[in-house]
Amino acid sequence: MDISRIQFAFVVTFHIIFPSFTIGLAAWLAVLEWRHQATGNPVYRKLFDFWVKIFGVSFGMGVVSGIVMAFQFGTNWSVLSERTGPIQGPLLGYESFTAFILEATFLGVVLLGRHKVSPRAFLASCVLVALGTTLSSFWIMANNSWMQVPVGYAIDASGRIVPNDWQAIIGGHVFLTRWIHMLLAAYLTTATVVAATGAWYTLKGIHKTTARAMLIWGMGLMAVFTPIQMGFGHLAGEIIRTHQPGKFAAVEGRWESGPRAPLVVVAWPDNKAEKNSFEITIPVLGSIVDSGNPDSYQRGIKDVPADERAPFLVPFYGFRIMVGLSVLMLFIGWYGSWHNYRKSIEGSRWFLGLTAIAFPMGWIAVLAGWYTAEVGRQPWVVTGLLRTSDAVTPSLTLNHALTSLTLYVVVYLVIYSFGLRYIWNLFKKGPANDGPNVPEVV
């Protein structure tokens, strides 16, 4: 089981890097094309032509890794597929029938059809590709949210989990909150990459007009989306507190239950002694953050049965990495936008350097949040209904799992090294050189 979990974690880690970028990038491309057609400013066209190449390669790599990931439900997790297929099967199928077909159909127009269709048709194709990536996230998050907090189901005579309320499954507040949280994470990942790329070019003194446009747009989107994301993150935390107390206790690093709970900033757990051997806390703030009431009662890990407790370190530190990077995004977005308002952004080289090295920050935050959610769900693969240990394929041997994991690692490292190298070369080359009298984007 552990090898199968490691394999799935390895594959999903590679996969989520790409959709968490292309969801936001597809929307960014649609905006760029709209602005180019509305204003005629060639900077928007230069930016579109630059980012669409990166989008094409990233989208292709995401599709391949996504297909491989789906195979594992049948090879390594056949009991999960058998027990939950009546719900998970349609959700994953809807993603193919709606989102993937929409993306694949109109992506060809976006990549190759600018001079073969009218400007309005080209813009519509950009919008439909962006809609397709958004629909893809809709169905995938509906599936994952159901596994986190199962609703709208019944168990038939054969033990299969079957749907009895699709509206609850794809329209409940748990799913909608988590889906918006993921969408905003994707938008912020793209915004961070765009701003970091603009900062890098500015520091090197190249592509000045397009670099400034990337800085303005990237920092502006970070400034707007980050506080909204923090709000939805808090709502997602309330869902965990209500429906997954074991995960919430691990995230909070709280062993003892009681009122006026402290906020655990840093800790190291001692599972045998059921306490933190080291911790830094802020009195009462835990209750205030979790419920808004300093006297509120908060559950600790000891209230959760030992065989239902989530692992501690990954949810605890993963959550703090995610929050810490969100604060840094907020700083870059707000401080950078203030600098831009004062027309002094190019002169602040330390800030440009900080923004440039923030390039991978969105991906790290997404992975930290994803690990928090998935590891924190353990020991359940479907919370309260199916344990991870019971979901693995019964006939799968250790040698089979090790062999497939090894093959995945080797193939991914070879293929994706070439893909990432190609993307890196696109970044080094950059947008088309600025021509004379190119107007700035303001």
C-alpha positions as CSV (number, residue, x, y, z in Angstrom):
1,M,0.0,0.0,0.0
2,D,2.7,2.5,0.9
3,I,4.5,2.0,-2.4
4,S,1.3,2.6,-4.3
5,R,0.7,5.7,-2.3
6,I,4.2,6.9,-3.0
7,Q,3.7,6.2,-6.7
8,F,0.4,8.1,-6.8
9,A,1.9,11.0,-4.9
10,F,4.9,11.1,-7.4
11,V,2.6,11.1,-10.5
12,V,0.1,13.6,-9.1
13,T,3.0,15.9,-8.1
14,F,4.2,16.0,-11.6
15,H,0.7,16.4,-13.0
16,I,-0.6,19.2,-10.8
17,I,2.3,21.4,-11.7
18,F,0.9,21.8,-15.2
19,P,-2.9,22.4,-14.7
20,S,-2.3,24.7,-11.7
21,F,-0.4,26.8,-14.3
22,T,-2.4,26.3,-17.5
23,I,-5.8,27.1,-15.9
24,G,-4.7,30.6,-15.1
25,L,-2.6,30.9,-18.2
26,A,-5.5,30.1,-20.5
27,A,-7.5,32.9,-18.8
28,W,-4.5,35.2,-19.1
29,L,-4.2,34.5,-22.9
30,A,-7.9,35.2,-23.4
31,V,-7.5,38.6,-21.6
32,L,-4.4,39.4,-23.7
33,E,-6.2,38.7,-26.9
34,W,-9.3,40.7,-25.8
35,R,-7.1,43.7,-24.9
36,H,-5.2,43.5,-28.2
37,Q,-8.3,43.5,-30.2
38,A,-9.9,46.3,-28.1
39,T,-6.9,48.6,-28.0
40,G,-4.7,47.6,-31.0
41,N,-1.7,47.8,-28.7
42,P,1.0,45.5,-30.1
43,V,2.4,44.8,-26.7
44,Y,-0.6,42.6,-26.0
45,R,0.0,40.6,-29.2
46,K,3.7,40.2,-28.3
47,L,2.8,38.9,-24.9
48,F,0.2,36.5,-26.4
49,D,2.5,35.1,-28.9
50,F,5.1,34.5,-26.2
51,W,2.9,32.9,-23.6
52,V,0.8,30.8,-26.0
53,K,4.0,28.8,-26.8
54,I,4.6,28.1,-23.1
55,F,0.9,27.2,-22.7
56,G,1.0,24.7,-25.6
57,V,3.9,22.8,-24.2
58,S,2.6,22.9,-20.6
59,F,-0.9,21.8,-21.7
60,G,0.5,18.8,-23.6
61,M,2.6,17.7,-20.6
62,G,-0.3,18.1,-18.3
63,V,-2.6,16.0,-20.5
64,V,0.0,13.1,-20.7
65,S,0.6,13.1,-17.0
66,G,-3.1,13.2,-16.3
67,I,-3.9,10.2,-18.5
68,V,-1.1,8.2,-16.8
69,M,-2.5,9.2,-13.4
70,A,-5.9,7.9,-14.2
71,F,-4.5,4.5,-15.1
72,Q,-3.5,3.9,-11.5
73,F,-7.1,3.8,-10.3
74,G,-7.4,0.5,-12.2
75,T,-3.8,-0.9,-11.6
76,N,-3.1,0.0,-8.0
77,W,-6.5,1.0,-6.5
78,S,-9.0,-1.4,-8.0
79,V,-11.1,-1.7,-4.8
80,L,-11.5,2.1,-4.8
81,S,-12.6,1.9,-8.4
82,E,-15.1,-0.9,-7.7
83,R,-16.6,0.6,-4.6
84,T,-16.8,4.2,-5.7
85,G,-17.0,3.8,-9.5
86,P,-20.7,4.8,-9.7
87,I,-19.8,8.2,-8.4
88,Q,-16.2,8.7,-9.5
89,G,-16.6,7.2,-12.9
90,P,-19.3,9.7,-14.1
91,L,-17.4,12.7,-12.6
92,L,-14.1,11.8,-14.4
93,G,-16.1,10.9,-17.5
94,Y,-17.8,14.3,-17.5
95,E,-14.3,15.9,-17.4
96,S,-13.4,14.1,-20.6
97,F,-16.7,14.7,-22.4
98,T,-16.9,18.4,-21.6
99,A,-13.7,20.0,-20.6
100,F,-11.1,17.9,-22.5
101,I,-13.0,17.9,-25.8
102,L,-13.6,21.7,-25.5
103,E,-9.9,22.3,-24.8
104,A,-8.6,19.9,-27.5
105,T,-11.0,21.2,-30.2
106,F,-10.3,24.9,-29.8
107,L,-6.6,24.7,-28.8
108,G,-5.8,24.0,-32.4
109,V,-7.4,27.2,-33.4
110,V,-5.5,29.1,-30.7
111,L,-2.2,27.6,-31.7
112,L,-2.5,27.6,-35.5
113,G,-5.6,29.4,-36.6
114,R,-5.0,33.1,-36.1
115,H,-4.8,33.8,-39.8
116,K,-7.4,31.2,-40.8
117,V,-10.4,32.5,-38.8
118,S,-11.9,35.9,-38.0
119,P,-10.6,37.9,-35.0
120,R,-13.9,37.3,-33.2
121,A,-13.7,33.6,-33.8
122,F,-10.1,33.6,-32.6
123,L,-11.0,35.4,-29.4
124,A,-14.0,33.1,-28.9
125,S,-11.6,30.1,-29.3
126,C,-9.3,31.6,-26.6
127,V,-12.3,32.0,-24.3
128,L,-13.5,28.5,-24.9
129,V,-10.1,27.0,-24.1
130,A,-10.1,29.0,-20.9
131,L,-13.6,27.7,-20.2
132,G,-12.4,24.2,-20.9
133,T,-9.6,24.3,-18.4
134,T,-12.0,25.8,-15.8
135,L,-14.5,23.0,-16.4
136,S,-11.7,20.4,-16.0
137,S,-10.9,21.8,-12.6
138,F,-14.6,21.7,-11.8
139,W,-15.0,18.0,-12.3
140,I,-11.7,17.0,-10.8
141,M,-12.4,19.1,-7.7
142,A,-15.9,17.7,-7.5
143,N,-14.4,14.2,-7.4
144,N,-11.8,15.0,-4.9
145,S,-14.1,17.0,-2.7
146,W,-16.5,14.1,-2.6
147,M,-13.6,11.8,-1.4
148,Q,-12.8,14.4,1.3
149,V,-16.4,14.9,2.5
150,P,-18.7,12.3,0.9
151,V,-22.3,13.5,0.4
152,G,-25.3,12.5,-1.7
153,Y,-24.5,8.8,-1.6
154,A,-26.1,5.5,-0.5
155,I,-24.5,2.0,-0.1
156,D,-26.2,-0.8,-2.1
157,A,-26.5,-4.4,-1.2
158,S,-23.1,-5.3,-2.8
159,G,-21.3,-2.7,-0.7
160,R,-20.8,-0.2,-3.6
161,I,-21.2,3.5,-2.9
162,V,-23.8,4.8,-5.3
163,P,-25.1,8.4,-5.9
164,N,-28.6,9.4,-4.7
165,D,-28.2,13.2,-4.9
166,W,-26.0,14.6,-7.7
167,Q,-27.0,18.1,-6.8
168,A,-25.4,17.6,-3.4
169,I,-22.3,16.1,-4.9
170,I,-21.6,18.9,-7.5
171,G,-23.4,21.8,-5.9
172,G,-22.7,21.6,-2.2
173,H,-20.8,24.3,-0.3
174,V,-17.9,22.0,0.5
175,F,-17.2,21.4,-3.2
176,L,-17.9,25.0,-4.3
177,T,-15.6,26.4,-1.6
178,R,-12.7,24.0,-2.4
179,W,-13.1,24.5,-6.2
180,I,-12.9,28.3,-5.9
181,H,-10.0,27.9,-3.6
182,M,-8.2,25.8,-6.2
183,L,-9.1,28.2,-9.1
184,L,-7.7,31.1,-7.2
185,A,-4.5,29.1,-6.5
186,A,-4.1,28.5,-10.2
187,Y,-4.7,32.2,-11.1
188,L,-2.1,33.2,-8.4
189,T,0.4,30.6,-9.7
190,T,0.1,32.2,-13.2
191,A,0.2,35.7,-11.8
192,T,3.4,34.9,-9.9
193,V,5.1,33.4,-12.9
194,V,4.1,36.4,-15.1
195,A,5.3,38.9,-12.5
196,A,8.6,37.0,-11.9
197,T,9.3,36.8,-15.6
198,G,8.8,40.5,-16.0
199,A,11.0,41.2,-13.0
200,W,13.7,38.9,-14.4
201,Y,13.7,40.7,-17.8
202,T,13.7,44.1,-16.1
203,L,16.8,43.2,-14.1
204,K,18.5,42.0,-17.2
205,G,17.4,45.2,-19.1
206,I,15.8,43.3,-22.0
207,H,12.2,43.3,-23.4
208,K,11.6,46.4,-21.4
209,T,8.0,47.2,-22.6
210,T,6.7,43.7,-22.4
211,A,8.6,43.1,-19.1
212,R,6.9,46.2,-17.6
213,A,3.5,44.9,-18.8
214,M,4.1,41.5,-17.2
215,L,5.1,43.2,-13.9
216,I,2.0,45.4,-13.9
217,W,-0.4,42.7,-14.7
218,G,1.2,40.0,-12.5
219,M,1.5,42.2,-9.4
220,G,-2.0,43.6,-9.9
221,L,-3.5,40.2,-10.1
222,M,-1.6,39.1,-7.0
223,A,-2.8,42.1,-5.1
224,V,-6.4,41.4,-6.0
225,F,-6.6,37.6,-5.8
226,T,-4.4,36.9,-2.7
227,P,-6.8,38.4,-0.1
228,I,-9.7,36.7,-1.7
229,Q,-7.8,33.5,-1.7
230,M,-7.1,33.9,2.0
231,G,-10.8,34.3,2.7
232,F,-11.7,31.1,0.8
233,G,-8.8,29.4,2.6
234,H,-10.4,30.3,5.9
235,L,-13.7,28.9,4.7
236,A,-11.9,25.7,3.6
237,G,-10.4,25.5,7.1
238,E,-13.9,25.7,8.6
239,I,-14.9,22.7,6.4
240,I,-12.0,20.7,7.7
241,R,-12.8,21.6,11.3
242,T,-16.4,20.5,10.9
243,H,-15.9,17.3,8.8
244,Q,-12.3,16.2,9.3
245,P,-11.4,16.7,13.0
246,G,-8.3,14.5,12.7
247,K,-6.9,16.5,9.9
248,F,-7.7,19.8,11.6
249,A,-6.0,18.8,14.8
250,A,-2.9,17.8,12.9
251,V,-2.9,21.1,10.9
252,E,-3.3,23.1,14.2
253,G,-0.7,20.9,16.0
254,R,-3.1,20.7,19.0
255,W,-3.1,17.6,21.2
256,E,-5.3,18.7,24.0
257,S,-8.9,19.9,23.7
258,G,-10.3,22.9,25.5
259,P,-11.3,26.6,25.3
260,R,-8.9,29.5,24.7
261,A,-6.7,27.4,22.5
262,P,-3.3,28.7,21.6
263,L,-2.1,29.1,18.1
264,V,0.8,26.7,17.5
265,V,3.3,28.5,15.3
266,V,6.1,25.9,15.2
267,A,6.1,22.4,16.9
268,W,7.7,19.0,16.8
269,P,5.4,16.1,17.9
270,D,6.1,13.2,20.2
271,N,3.5,10.7,19.1
272,K,4.4,8.2,21.9
273,A,4.0,10.8,24.6
274,E,1.1,12.5,22.8
275,K,2.5,16.0,23.1
276,N,4.7,18.4,21.3
277,S,8.3,18.0,22.5
278,F,9.0,21.5,21.2
279,E,6.6,24.3,20.3
280,I,6.2,28.0,19.9
281,T,2.6,29.2,20.6
282,I,0.6,32.4,20.9
283,P,-2.0,32.2,23.7
284,V,-5.7,32.2,22.9
285,L,-5.1,33.1,19.2
286,G,-5.9,29.6,18.0
287,S,-9.5,29.9,19.2
288,I,-9.8,33.4,17.7
289,V,-8.5,32.3,14.3
290,D,-10.5,29.1,14.2
291,S,-13.9,30.5,15.3
292,G,-13.6,34.2,16.0
293,N,-14.4,33.6,19.7
294,P,-11.5,33.5,22.2
295,D,-13.5,31.3,24.5
296,S,-14.4,28.7,21.9
297,Y,-13.8,25.0,22.5
298,Q,-11.3,23.4,20.1
299,R,-10.7,19.7,19.7
300,G,-7.3,18.2,20.1
301,I,-5.7,15.1,18.6
302,K,-6.4,13.1,21.7
303,D,-10.1,13.4,21.0
304,V,-9.6,11.5,17.8
305,P,-9.3,7.7,18.0
306,A,-5.7,6.5,17.5
307,D,-6.6,4.6,14.3
308,E,-8.2,7.6,12.7
309,R,-5.5,10.2,13.3
310,A,-3.9,11.9,10.4
311,P,-0.1,12.0,10.1
312,F,1.2,15.1,11.9
313,L,4.2,16.7,10.1
314,V,3.0,17.0,6.5
315,P,-0.4,18.7,7.3
316,F,1.2,20.8,10.0
317,Y,4.1,22.2,8.0
318,G,2.4,22.0,4.6
319,F,-0.3,24.4,5.9
320,R,2.3,26.8,7.2
321,I,4.3,26.8,4.0
322,M,1.1,27.5,2.1
323,V,0.1,30.4,4.4
324,G,3.6,31.8,4.5
325,L,3.8,32.0,0.8
326,S,0.4,33.6,0.6
327,V,1.6,36.4,2.8
328,L,4.6,36.8,0.6
329,M,2.4,37.0,-2.5
330,L,0.3,39.6,-0.8
331,F,3.4,41.6,0.0
332,I,4.7,41.4,-3.6
333,G,1.3,42.3,-5.0
334,W,0.5,45.3,-2.8
335,Y,4.0,46.7,-2.4
336,G,4.8,46.2,-6.1
337,S,1.5,47.9,-7.1
338,W,2.3,50.8,-4.8
339,H,5.7,51.1,-6.4
340,N,4.2,51.0,-9.8
341,Y,1.7,53.8,-8.8
342,R,4.7,55.9,-7.8
343,K,6.5,55.0,-11.1
344,S,9.5,53.7,-9.2
345,I,9.3,50.0,-9.7
346,E,12.3,49.7,-12.1
347,G,14.5,51.4,-9.5
348,S,13.9,49.0,-6.7
349,R,16.3,46.3,-7.6
350,W,16.0,44.4,-4.3
351,F,12.2,44.1,-4.9
352,L,12.7,43.0,-8.5
353,G,15.1,40.4,-7.3
354,L,12.6,39.1,-4.7
355,T,9.9,39.0,-7.3
356,A,12.1,37.2,-9.8
357,I,13.1,34.4,-7.3
358,A,9.4,34.0,-6.4
359,F,8.9,32.3,-9.8
360,P,8.2,28.8,-8.3
361,M,6.3,30.2,-5.3
362,G,2.8,29.5,-6.6
363,W,3.6,25.9,-7.4
364,I,5.2,25.3,-4.0
365,A,2.1,26.7,-2.3
366,V,-0.2,24.5,-4.4
367,L,1.8,21.4,-3.6
368,A,1.9,22.3,0.1
369,G,-1.8,22.7,0.1
370,W,-2.4,19.6,-1.9
371,Y,-0.2,17.5,0.4
372,T,-2.0,19.0,3.4
373,A,-5.3,17.9,2.0
374,E,-4.4,14.5,0.9
375,V,-2.0,13.3,3.6
376,G,-4.3,14.9,6.2
377,R,-7.2,12.7,4.9
378,Q,-5.4,9.5,6.0
379,P,-6.1,6.8,7.0
380,W,-9.2,7.3,4.7
381,V,-9.2,7.4,1.0
382,V,-12.9,8.2,1.2
383,T,-13.4,9.9,4.5
384,G,-15.4,7.7,6.9
385,L,-16.3,5.2,4.2
386,L,-13.2,3.5,2.8
387,R,-9.8,3.2,4.4
388,T,-6.7,3.5,2.2
389,S,-5.5,0.1,3.3
390,D,-8.7,-1.5,2.1
391,A,-8.7,0.3,-1.3
392,V,-5.5,-1.1,-2.8
393,T,-5.6,-3.8,-5.5
394,P,-5.6,-7.2,-3.7
395,S,-3.4,-8.9,-6.3
396,L,-0.8,-6.2,-6.4
397,T,2.5,-7.4,-5.1
398,L,5.4,-5.4,-3.7
399,N,7.6,-6.2,-6.7
400,H,4.9,-5.1,-9.1
401,A,4.4,-1.8,-7.3
402,L,8.2,-1.2,-7.1
403,T,8.7,-2.0,-10.7
404,S,5.9,0.4,-11.9
405,L,7.2,3.1,-9.6
406,T,10.7,2.8,-10.9
407,L,9.5,2.9,-14.5
408,Y,7.4,6.0,-13.8
409,V,10.4,7.8,-12.2
410,V,12.8,7.0,-15.0
411,V,10.3,7.8,-17.8
412,Y,9.1,11.0,-16.2
413,L,12.6,12.2,-15.5
414,V,13.7,11.7,-19.1
415,I,10.6,13.0,-20.9
416,Y,9.8,15.9,-18.6
417,S,13.5,17.0,-18.5
418,F,13.3,17.6,-22.2
419,G,9.9,19.4,-21.9
420,L,11.0,21.6,-19.1
421,R,14.3,22.4,-20.9
422,Y,12.3,23.5,-23.9
423,I,10.1,25.7,-21.8
424,W,13.2,27.2,-20.1
425,N,14.6,28.0,-23.6
426,L,11.4,29.8,-24.4
427,F,11.8,31.9,-21.3
428,K,15.4,32.7,-22.1
429,K,14.5,33.8,-25.6
430,G,11.6,35.9,-24.3
431,P,9.0,37.9,-26.3
432,A,9.7,39.5,-29.7
433,N,12.0,42.5,-29.4
434,D,10.3,45.8,-28.8
435,G,10.1,47.9,-31.9
436,P,10.3,51.6,-32.2
437,N,7.5,53.7,-30.7
438,V,5.8,50.7,-29.0
439,P,3.3,52.2,-26.5
440,E,3.4,51.0,-22.9
441,V,0.6,49.1,-21.2
442,V,-0.8,51.1,-18.3
